[in-house]
Amino acid sequence: MENCVFCKIMAGEIPSARVYEDGEIVIFRDIEPKAKIHLLCVPREHFALLSEADDARAALLGRTLQKIGALAPQLGLADGYRLIINQGENAGQSVHHLHIHILGGQTLEWE
């Protein structure tokens, strides 16, 4: 999508502090962190909402969650982390490209 900030990041048009990438996902540091470690995991395929996930996208999301779990220790998240997927503007989704916030590196409170 030509106006999507995450698509531009994945295309290299906007710089990012990438910590992992493969053919399906990119993980980079959030520019406005809400925790000591705040990463964004973004599928390379552009879609905005979980309700847009067909069988192939659901399988991609499953592999993405497995990859986050496998990478957690090397990302500094061995002591635990929180995953957040905001869906729609009322939930705080500001970029309409599905992405997973990964927060950790500290004790996280519920607010």
N, C-alpha and C positions, 0 to 999 in steps of 0.2 A: 504494500500500500504506500503510495507516494508521500502521504502526509503523516505517516505513523513514525513517531520518534523511535520506537523500538526497532522497526524495520530499518530505519536509517542507521541506528547503532550497529545492527547486525551486518549492514552493507559497508560499514566502515566510514560512513559519511559524518557521523558524530562520534567523537572519541569516548571510550569507556574504559574503566578499570576491570578488564575481564579476568576472571579467576578460573574459568573452565569453558570449553566449547567443544562440540562435536557436530555431527551432521544434522542433529535434531534440535539441540538446545544451545543457548548461550547463558552463562551465569556471570554477572558483573556486580560491582559494588553500587549500592544506591547512593545518589548524590545528596540526598537529604536523609541520612541514617536516623532511625528511631531506636537503635540499639547499638551496642559496641560493634557487633557484626550485623550488617544489614545488606543482604544480597538480593538480587532479582534474578529469577530463573525464567527465561523467556523461550518458548518454542519458536523455532525458525518459521514455522507455518503461521501465517496471520489468521487469527480468529479472535473474537473479543470475549465471548461468553461460553460458559460450560454448556448452556443450552444449544450451542452450535456444534457440539461434539458428536459426530457420527462414530461408527465403530472404529474407524482408523484413528480418529483424534482421541478417542477414549483409550485406545491402546498406547498412543503416544504419551498421554498423560500418565498412564500406569508406568511406562518406562522412565518417564521424567521423575516420578516419585521414587522409583527404585534407585535412579542415578543420584538423587539428592541424598538418600540414605547411605549409599556407598561412599559418596564423597565427603560426608559430614566430618569424619575425623581430620582429613587433610584441610578442610575449610575452617578448622578451629572450633568445631561444634560437637566434639565428642561428649561434652557434658549435657547436651540437650539443645533443642532449638524449637522454634515455632514457625509453622507455615501458614500463610494467609493468602487467600485468593479473594480479592474484592470483585464483586459482580454488580456493575451498574453504578451510576453516579451517586445514588443515595447511600451506597456502601463505600464510597470513596474511590471508585475506579476512575482515575484521571487519564490514563492511557488506555485506549480501547483496543488493546492487543492483550490477550490473556497472558498473565504472568503470575508467578508465585513469589511472594515476599518470604525470605528466609531470615529469621532474626535469632540471634543468640549471642554467645560470648559473655553473658551476664545472667543473673537471675531476672526473669521477666515477670513483671507485675500485671495483674488484670486491672484495666482502668475503665 
